[in-house]
Amino acid sequence: MNMRFLKLKSFLLILFMFVGLTTLSGCGDSNDDSHSAVDLRIIHTNDHHSYLDSSSYDLSINEVTTRVEMGGFSRLSTVIQEERDENSIVVNSGELNGTLYFSLFKGEPDFKIFNELELDGYTLGNHEFDEGDARLAELIEMANFPILSSNMTPEEASPLYAVKDDIKPYVIKEIDGEKIGIIGILKVEKTKNSSLVSDDVTFTEEITAANQAVAELEAQGVNKIVLVSHVGYYNDIVFAENVPGLDIIVGGDTHSLIGDESELEEIGLTRVYADDQTGPFAGYTHEGIADLDTIGSYPTLVYGPEGEPVYVVTAWSYARAVGLLDVSFTAEGVVESINGNIVIPVSDTFLQQDESNTYVEVSDTVKEEVLQAIDASPILRVADVNPTIESILEPYREEMEATQNEVVGTVAETMSNTRIPTAFAAGETPSGSYAGQVVADAFKRTNVAIDVAIQNAGGVRASLLEGDITLAQLIEVLPFSNTVVMIDMKGSDIVKVLNEGAYYSLNSGSTGAFPYSSGLRYDVNLSGSEFEVITNVEIQDRETGLWSDIEADTVYTVATNSFTAQGKDNYLTFAEVRDADPAVYEDTYILYYVPLLEYFESLTDNILPALDLSEYCLKSVTE
């Protein structure tokens, strides 16, 4: 019998002796010492970021690169239907925003799909607040499934207050007569700093909230507890190590791909769990987590503060996979056996390269071999689309496709895309990539916490031509699968990274590395030495709009794209700052072109005006 069950029994005996015939109030169901063993299947998804459709992906099948149509909720729902039974719970660890589906429809198709899936619990993540309290309240009103968040409380001034009773700290589901507690928790700092949540929402520290929720569940006779979190893989392990009473943690936020290393490698995938970790909870650390024997495994075994086993799982991202976890509990609430893995659903159409390296559909013979390999894989599964989910998505998909050819704005004056600027004096008409400036301006507006944005010229692939512009043309300007990322870094590092990109662009032949910025302006010496190409850097106060010299030791929040954030195009300091402290780095997972679209939508009459020379990043350029 585990320690927390003994403690519960002792607590109840003392309570009844003291209170006599009185009953517990406000606890829901009455306490009951009788429990039984139970088998539970947990089916889970996370971090879909409004990727609702399937997408092409190159896997290795029979040691041949094979292009498949992977994931998407039409196929994920088919797997969920196949695997769900009366001993199952289906949960989602949260995260909207990132594709045109969200940009246009603000979560509506996502929540309609989750209604159809009849989720047993949906934990709010930080991006659920990206459109503010009012829009999230509207989505919650749409939901016919439990919305979970034990550490977020709307005050009366917030639009979320109207739906506060629909936001549950936890729910209890009965499986074979046994109560299963399902708790929801989000990452406080990340939500407050990287979304549009209002000041009228209060938050409770994560460990405190988890302990409180567990205590309340145990007081109601629940000794089998699942935490559905949105805090990141390493922080889930922090939960496991510090909160007694947890049994299973189903996580999200960091897009971690975990599982059997050899099984993943056999299909051309590698485990990803060390990168992109959000920072630890206040007062806690990630020290030693990377050295755990079970790190990266599905499930990840962690020992709790009382020595009890706790298991952590997560299921990748972008609706590519669904997690299936089978758990056998003893009557005392201890996990007796556990087994599972992620399942990646794919279509039955496969492409491989021909002699000219063009991807073509495989022959019937090769297709049969591929199907046999998929059937032998514990991870891959051929799955048909779910017609009900398709019927939900189709009108949104049609509108979205039509939107790509609709005019989304007007460019008042052509914004050219000249990568390397030519010489001009201060006060003269500047040269360079006006389009790069516009993209940086759009990135800066992605989040209210961003002070400056830096965009490499080569990441912008076309000019913004005078006249009407369509979404399809915006995508041509930013065609890559990059995302917008945020990095907190000192002013001295900002100056350094600007020079790294600029010097590299001028001396390597890779002209696309030249940096354009929003919220920054600087002089350029095209003949400058390694750290003297960009000088006299000024920064604009995001509150007052006033310009001043950048402060070397002041920390600013920088937006850039996920390509340069990796140190590509010689933006080495981005990678160095991130590696030194992963907590200062956040990938918003918002697709490259989405901020540009939303920038046009925010402009008066959707008209992009001529360049404001006072805010252009290049003050002067000398040879």
C-alpha positions in Angstrom: 0.0 0.0 0.0 1.5 3.4 -1.0 2.2 6.2 1.5 -0.4 8.6 0.2 -3.2 6.0 0.6 -2.1 5.3 4.2 -2.1 9.0 4.9 -5.6 9.4 3.4 -6.9 6.6 5.6 -5.4 8.1 8.7 -6.8 11.5 7.8 -10.3 10.2 7.4 -10.3 8.2 10.6 -9.2 11.2 12.6 -11.7 13.4 10.9 -14.6 11.1 11.5 -13.6 10.7 15.2 -13.5 14.5 15.6 -16.5 15.4 13.7 -18.7 12.5 14.6 -21.8 12.3 12.4 -21.1 15.5 10.4 -20.3 15.2 6.8 -17.7 16.8 4.6 -19.0 19.9 2.8 -18.1 21.2 -0.6 -16.1 18.1 -1.6 -18.5 16.5 -4.1 -18.7 12.8 -3.6 -18.3 11.4 -0.1 -15.0 9.7 0.8 -14.7 5.9 0.5 -11.8 3.7 1.6 -12.7 0.9 -0.8 -10.8 0.9 -4.1 -10.2 -1.7 -6.7 -7.6 -2.3 -9.4 -8.4 -0.8 -12.8 -7.0 -0.7 -16.3 -6.9 2.7 -18.0 -6.1 3.7 -21.5 -5.0 7.3 -22.0 -5.3 8.7 -25.5 -3.7 12.1 -25.9 -2.6 14.9 -28.3 -0.9 18.2 -27.7 0.6 21.3 -29.4 -1.4 21.0 -32.6 -1.1 24.8 -33.2 -4.2 24.8 -35.5 -2.5 22.3 -37.9 -5.8 20.7 -38.7 -5.0 19.0 -42.0 -2.5 16.3 -42.8 0.9 17.4 -44.3 3.6 15.8 -46.4 6.5 14.3 -44.5 9.6 12.3 -45.6 10.1 9.1 -43.6 12.5 6.2 -44.1 10.6 3.0 -45.0 12.6 -0.1 -45.8 15.6 2.3 -45.8 14.2 4.3 -48.6 13.1 8.0 -48.3 9.3 7.8 -48.7 7.0 10.8 -48.8 3.7 10.3 -47.0 0.7 12.3 -46.0 0.9 12.3 -42.2 -1.4 13.2 -39.4 -4.2 15.7 -39.4 -7.3 15.4 -37.2 -9.2 13.5 -39.8 -6.7 10.6 -39.5 -6.0 11.2 -35.8 -9.7 10.9 -35.0 -9.8 7.6 -36.9 -7.1 6.2 -34.6 -8.8 7.6 -31.6 -12.1 5.9 -32.6 -10.3 2.6 -33.2 -8.5 2.7 -29.8 -11.2 4.2 -27.5 -13.2 2.0 -25.3 -15.1 2.3 -22.0 -11.8 2.2 -20.1 -10.3 5.2 -22.0 -9.9 8.9 -21.4 -9.1 11.2 -24.3 -7.3 14.4 -23.4 -5.5 17.3 -25.1 -2.7 19.3 -23.5 -3.6 22.5 -25.4 -2.2 25.0 -27.9 -3.9 26.9 -30.7 -2.5 29.4 -33.2 0.1 28.9 -35.9 -1.7 28.4 -39.2 -4.1 30.3 -41.5 -6.9 28.3 -39.9 -6.4 30.2 -36.7 -5.6 33.5 -38.3 -8.9 33.5 -40.2 -11.2 31.6 -37.8 -9.6 32.2 -34.3 -10.0 28.6 -33.0 -13.6 27.9 -34.1 -12.8 24.8 -36.3 -10.4 23.5 -33.6 -13.0 23.5 -31.0 -15.7 22.0 -33.3 -13.3 19.1 -33.9 -12.7 18.7 -30.2 -16.4 18.7 -29.6 -16.7 15.8 -32.1 -13.9 14.0 -30.4 -15.8 14.3 -27.1 -12.6 15.0 -25.1 -12.5 14.1 -21.4 -10.3 17.1 -20.7 -8.6 20.0 -22.5 -5.9 21.9 -20.7 -5.5 25.6 -21.7 -2.0 26.6 -23.0 -0.5 30.0 -23.4 -1.5 30.4 -27.0 -5.2 30.0 -26.1 -4.9 33.6 -24.9 -3.4 35.0 -28.1 -6.6 36.7 -29.1 -7.3 38.0 -25.6 -9.7 37.0 -22.8 -12.9 37.8 -24.8 -12.1 35.4 -27.7 -11.1 32.6 -25.4 -14.4 33.1 -23.5 -16.2 32.7 -26.8 -14.4 29.4 -27.5 -15.1 28.1 -24.0 -18.8 28.8 -24.6 -18.6 26.6 -27.7 -17.0 23.7 -25.9 -19.0 20.6 -24.9 -15.9 19.1 -23.2 -14.2 20.0 -19.9 -11.8 23.0 -20.0 -9.1 22.4 -17.4 -6.9 24.9 -15.6 -6.2 24.7 -11.9 -3.9 27.7 -11.7 -5.7 30.4 -13.7 -8.6 32.4 -12.2 -10.4 35.2 -14.1 -11.4 38.2 -12.0 -14.7 40.0 -12.5 -13.3 42.5 -15.0 -12.2 39.8 -17.4 -14.6 38.5 -20.1 -13.5 35.1 -18.9 -15.3 35.7 -15.7 -18.6 34.9 -17.4 -17.4 31.4 -18.2 -15.4 30.9 -15.0 -17.6 28.0 -13.9 -16.8 26.2 -17.2 -13.0 26.3 -16.4 -12.4 23.4 -14.0 -9.3 22.8 -11.9 -9.9 19.1 -12.5 -12.6 16.6 -13.4 -13.3 13.1 -12.1 -14.2 10.3 -14.5 -15.3 6.8 -13.3 -13.7 3.8 -15.0 -15.1 0.4 -13.8 -16.4 2.2 -10.7 -13.0 3.7 -9.9 -12.5 7.5 -9.8 -9.8 8.9 -12.1 -8.8 12.5 -11.4 -7.7 14.6 -14.3 -6.0 17.9 -13.5 -5.1 20.8 -15.8 -2.2 23.2 -15.3 -0.5 25.8 -17.6 2.9 27.6 -17.4 2.3 30.9 -15.6 5.3 33.0 -16.7 5.0 32.0 -20.4 1.3 32.7 -20.5 1.7 36.1 -18.9 4.6 37.1 -21.0 3.8 35.7 -24.4 0.1 36.0 -24.9 -2.6 38.7 -24.7 -4.0 37.5 -21.4 -5.3 40.5 -19.5 -4.2 41.7 -16.0 -7.7 40.7 -14.9 -6.6 37.1 -14.8 -4.7 35.8 -11.8 -2.4 32.8 -11.7 -1.2 30.4 -9.0 2.4 29.0 -9.0 2.4 25.6 -10.7 3.7 23.3 -8.0 1.4 25.0 -5.4 -1.6 24.5 -7.7 -0.7 20.9 -8.4 -0.4 20.1 -4.7 -3.7 21.8 -4.0 -5.5 19.9 -6.7 -4.1 16.5 -5.6 -5.1 17.2 -2.0 -8.7 18.0 -3.0 -8.9 14.9 -5.2 -7.5 12.7 -2.5 -10.0 14.2 0.0 -12.7 13.0 -2.4 -11.4 9.5 -2.3 -9.5 9.7 -5.6 -6.2 7.8 -5.5 -5.5 7.5 -9.3 -4.5 10.9 -10.7 -3.6 12.1 -14.2 -2.1 15.6 -14.6 -2.7 17.0 -18.1 -0.2 19.9 -18.3 1.0 22.6 -20.6 4.4 23.4 -19.0 7.0 21.5 -21.1 8.6 18.1 -20.9 11.4 19.0 -18.3 8.9 20.8 -16.1 6.6 17.7 -16.2 9.6 15.9 -14.7 9.8 18.6 -12.1 6.2 18.0 -11.3 6.8 14.3 -10.9 9.7 14.8 -8.6 8.0 17.4 -6.3 4.3 16.7 -6.2 3.2 13.5 -4.2 0.1 11.8 -5.4 0.6 12.2 -9.2 0.6 8.9 -11.2 0.6 10.0 -14.9 1.6 13.3 -16.4 0.4 14.0 -20.0 2.3 17.0 -21.2 2.7 19.6 -23.9 4.3 22.9 -24.8 7.7 21.8 -26.0 6.8 19.6 -28.9 8.9 16.8 -27.6 9.2 13.6 -29.6 9.9 10.7 -27.2 9.8 7.0 -27.6 11.9 3.9 -28.3 15.1 5.3 -30.0 15.6 2.4 -32.4 11.9 2.2 -33.5 11.9 5.9 -34.3 15.2 5.7 -36.1 13.9 2.8 -38.2 11.4 5.2 -39.8 13.8 8.1 -40.1 12.9 10.0 -36.9 15.0 11.0 -34.0 14.0 11.7 -30.4 13.7 15.4 -29.7 13.3 16.5 -26.1 16.4 18.6 -25.0 15.8 21.6 -27.3 13.2 24.3 -26.9 12.7 23.6 -23.2 10.7 26.4 -21.5 12.3 27.7 -18.3 11.9 25.9 -15.0 9.3 27.0 -12.5 10.3 29.8 -10.2 12.5 28.4 -7.4 13.1 25.1 -9.2 15.8 23.9 -11.7 16.2 21.5 -14.6 19.6 20.4 -13.3 20.2 16.7 -13.7 17.1 16.0 -15.7 19.0 15.3 -18.9 21.0 12.6 -17.1 17.9 10.6 -16.1 18.2 7.0 -17.2 14.7 7.1 -18.7 14.9 10.5 -20.4 13.4 10.5 -23.9 11.5 7.2 -23.3 7.7 6.8 -23.8 6.7 6.7 -21.0 9.4 8.4 -19.0 9.7 6.9 -15.5 10.4 9.4 -12.7 10.3 8.7 -9.0 8.2 11.0 -6.9 9.1 12.6 -3.6 7.8 9.6 -1.6 9.6 7.1 -3.9 6.5 6.2 -5.9 6.7 5.8 -9.7 5.3 8.6 -11.9 5.2 8.4 -15.7 5.5 11.3 -18.2 4.3 11.2 -21.8 3.8 13.6 -24.6 2.9 13.1 -28.3 5.1 15.3 -30.6 3.2 18.3 -32.3 1.3 19.7 -35.2 -1.3 16.9 -35.2 1.2 14.4 -36.5 0.7 11.8 -33.8 -1.5 10.5 -31.0 -0.3 8.9 -27.8 -1.7 5.6 -26.6 -0.8 4.7 -23.0 -2.1 1.6 -21.3 -1.9 1.7 -17.5 -2.8 -0.9 -14.9 -3.4 0.5 -11.4 -3.5 -1.4 -8.2 -6.4 -0.8 -5.8 -4.0 1.4 -3.8 -3.5 3.7 -6.8 0.0 2.5 -7.7 0.9 1.9 -11.4 1.5 -1.8 -11.6 2.2 -2.0 -15.3 2.4 0.5 -18.1 3.0 0.3 -21.8 2.5 2.6 -24.9 3.9 4.7 -27.7 2.9 7.4 -30.1 1.0 6.4 -33.3 1.5 8.3 -36.5 -1.3 7.9 -39.0 -0.5 8.1 -42.7 -2.4 7.8 -45.9 -2.0 4.8 -48.3 -0.3 6.9 -51.0 3.5 6.8 -51.1 6.0 8.8 -53.2 9.6 7.9 -53.8 12.3 9.6 -56.0 12.8 8.3 -59.5 16.0 8.5 -61.6 15.6 12.3 -62.0 15.1 12.8 -58.2 11.5 13.6 -58.8 9.0 12.2 -56.2 6.5 9.9 -58.0 3.9 7.5 -56.7 5.4 4.0 -56.1 4.6 0.9 -58.1 2.0 -1.6 -56.8 4.9 -4.0 -55.8 6.7 -1.3 -53.9 3.5 -0.1 -52.3 2.8 -3.6 -50.9 6.3 -3.7 -49.4 5.8 -0.3 -47.9 2.4 -1.4 -46.4 4.0 -4.4 -44.9 6.7 -2.3 -43.3 4.1 0.1 -41.9 2.1 -2.9 -40.5 5.3 -4.1 -38.8 6.0 -0.7 -37.2 4.6 0.0 -33.7 4.5 3.7 -34.6 3.1 4.0 -38.1 -0.4 3.1 -39.1 -2.4 3.6 -42.3 -5.6 5.4 -41.4 -8.5 6.6 -43.5 -9.9 10.1 -43.0 -12.9 10.5 -40.8 -15.8 11.8 -43.0 -17.3 13.6 -40.0 -14.2 15.6 -39.3 -13.8 16.3 -43.0 -17.3 17.7 -43.1 -16.4 20.0 -40.2 -13.2 21.2 -41.9 -14.4 21.5 -45.5 -16.2 24.8 -45.4 -13.3 26.4 -43.5 -10.8 24.8 -45.9 -12.8 26.1 -48.9 -12.9 29.6 -47.4 -9.2 29.5 -46.6 -8.3 28.4 -50.1 -10.5 31.1 -51.6 -8.9 33.7 -49.3 -5.5 33.0 -50.8 -6.7 34.6 -54.0 -8.6 37.4 -52.4 -7.1 40.8 -51.9 -5.9 41.2 -48.3 -4.5 44.7 -48.5 -2.9 47.4 -50.7 0.7 48.5 -51.0 0.8 52.3 -51.4 4.4 52.3 -52.7 6.6 49.4 -53.8 8.7 48.0 -51.0 11.8 46.8 -52.9 13.9 43.8 -51.8 17.5 44.9 -52.4 19.5 42.7 -50.0 22.7 44.8 -49.6 22.2 48.6 -49.3 24.1 51.1 -51.3 25.7 54.2 -49.8 23.5 57.1 -48.7 24.0 59.9 -46.2 21.8 60.5 -43.1 18.7 62.4 -44.2 18.9 61.1 -47.8 16.5 58.6 -49.3 17.8 55.3 -48.0 18.6 52.1 -49.9 18.2 48.5 -48.9 15.3 46.1 -48.4 12.2 48.0 -47.6 10.4 44.7 -47.7 12.7 43.3 -45.1 11.8 46.3 -42.9 8.1 45.6 -43.3 8.5 41.9 -42.4 10.5 43.0 -39.3 7.7 45.4 -38.4 5.2 42.6 -38.7 7.3 40.3 -36.5 7.6 43.0 -33.8 3.8 43.2 -33.6 3.4 39.4 -33.0 3.6 39.9 -29.2 3.3 42.9 -26.9 6.5 41.8 -25.1 8.7 42.1 -28.1 11.0 45.1 -28.1 12.8 44.7 -31.5 12.7 42.3 -34.5 15.5 41.2 -36.7 15.0 39.7 -40.2 17.6 38.4 -42.6 17.2 39.8 -46.1 17.4 36.4 -47.7 14.4 35.2 -45.8 12.3 37.7 -47.8 11.9 36.3 -51.3 10.0 39.0 -53.2 9.3 42.7 -53.2 5.9 44.1 -52.0 4.7 45.6 -55.2 2.5 48.7 -55.4 -1.2 47.9 -55.7 -3.5 45.3 -54.3 -1.9 42.2 -52.7 -3.3 38.8 -52.1 -2.5 36.2 -49.4 -0.9 34.0 -52.0 1.5 36.9 -52.8 2.3 37.3 -49.1 3.2 33.7 -49.0 5.5 34.2 -52.0 7.2 36.9 -50.0 7.7 34.5 -47.0 7.5 31.0 -48.5 9.6 29.1 -45.9 8.3 26.9 -43.1 10.0 29.1 -40.5 8.2 30.3 -37.4 8.6 33.4 -35.3 10.7 33.0 -32.2 11.5 35.3 -29.2 14.8 35.6 -27.4 15.7 37.7 -24.4 19.2 39.1 -24.8 21.4 41.9 -23.7 21.9 45.0 -25.8 25.5 44.1 -26.4 24.5 40.7 -27.8 22.0 42.4 -30.1 24.7 44.6 -31.5 27.0 41.6 -31.9 24.4 39.5 -33.7 23.6 42.4 -36.1 27.3 42.6 -37.0 27.6 38.8 -37.4 24.9 38.8 -40.0 26.1 42.0 -41.7 29.8 41.1 -41.9 28.9 37.6 -43.2 26.7 39.0 -45.9 29.4 41.3 -47.1 32.3 38.8 -47.0 31.0 35.3 -47.7 28.9 35.8 -50.8 25.8 35.0 -48.8 24.1 38.3 -49.3 20.9 37.1 -47.7 22.4 37.4 -44.2 22.2 41.2 -44.1 20.0 42.2 -41.2 16.9 44.5 -41.3 15.2 45.4 -38.1 12.2 47.0 -36.4 12.6 49.0 -33.3 16.3 49.4 -34.1 18.2 51.8 -36.3 21.9 52.0 -37.0 24.7 53.2 -39.3 26.3 50.8 -41.7 29.9 50.8 -42.9 30.2 48.3 -45.8 34.0 48.2 -45.4 33.9 47.7 -41.6 35.8 45.0 -39.7 34.1 42.0 -38.2 32.2 43.9 -35.4 32.3 47.4 -36.9 29.9 47.1 -39.9 27.0 48.2 -37.8 27.5 51.0 -35.3 25.6 53.7 -33.4 22.7 51.4 -32.6 19.6 53.0 -31.3 16.5 51.4 -29.9 12.9 52.6 -29.8 11.0 52.4 -26.5 7.9 50.3 -27.3 5.8 52.3 -24.9 6.7 55.9 -25.7 8.1 55.5 -29.3 11.2 57.5 -28.3 14.7 56.6 -29.6 17.8 56.3 -27.5 21.2 54.5 -27.6 20.9 50.8 -26.9 22.1 49.9 -23.4 24.7 47.2 -23.4 23.6 45.5 -20.2 19.8 45.9 -20.6 17.9 42.8 -21.6 15.5 43.2 -24.5 13.1 40.8 -26.1 14.0 40.1 -29.7 11.8 38.5 -32.4 13.4 36.7 -35.3 12.7 33.7 -37.5 13.5 30.1 -36.5 16.2 29.9 -39.2 18.4 32.7 -37.9 17.6 31.7 -34.3 19.5 28.5 -34.9 22.7 30.5 -35.7 22.2 30.1 -39.4 23.4 32.9 -41.8 26.1 33.4 -39.2 23.7 34.8 -36.5 25.8 32.8 -34.1 25.0 34.9 -31.0 21.3 33.9 -31.2 22.3 30.2 -30.8 24.9 31.0 -28.1 22.4 33.0 -26.0 19.8 30.2 -26.4 22.3 27.4 -25.6 23.5 29.3 -22.5 20.0 29.5 -21.1 17.2 27.8 -23.0 14.7 29.7 -20.7 15.3 32.9 -22.6 14.1 31.4 -25.9 10.6 30.8 -27.0 9.3 29.5 -30.3 5.8 31.0 -30.9 5.2 28.3 -33.5 3.4 31.0 -35.6 4.0 30.4 -39.3 6.3 32.8 -41.1 3.7 34.6 -43.2 1.0 34.8 -40.6 2.3 38.0 -38.8 2.6 39.7 -42.2 -1.0 38.9 -43.0 -2.2 40.1 -39.6 -0.1 43.3 -40.0 -2.0 44.2 -43.2 -5.3 43.4 -41.4 -4.3 45.9 -38.7 -3.6 48.8 -41.0 -6.1 51.6 -41.7 -8.1 50.4 -44.7 -5.5 47.6 -45.0 -3.2 50.0 -46.8 0.5 49.7 -46.2 1.8 53.3 -46.4 5.1 54.5 -47.9 8.1 53.8 -45.8 8.5 56.0 -42.7 12.1 57.1 -43.0 12.3 58.1 -39.4 11.7 54.5 -38.3 13.7 52.8 -41.1 16.5 50.7 -39.6 19.3 52.1 -41.7 20.3 55.6 -40.7 23.2 55.9 -43.2 25.4 53.6 -45.3 29.0 54.3 -46.2 31.3 52.4 -48.5 
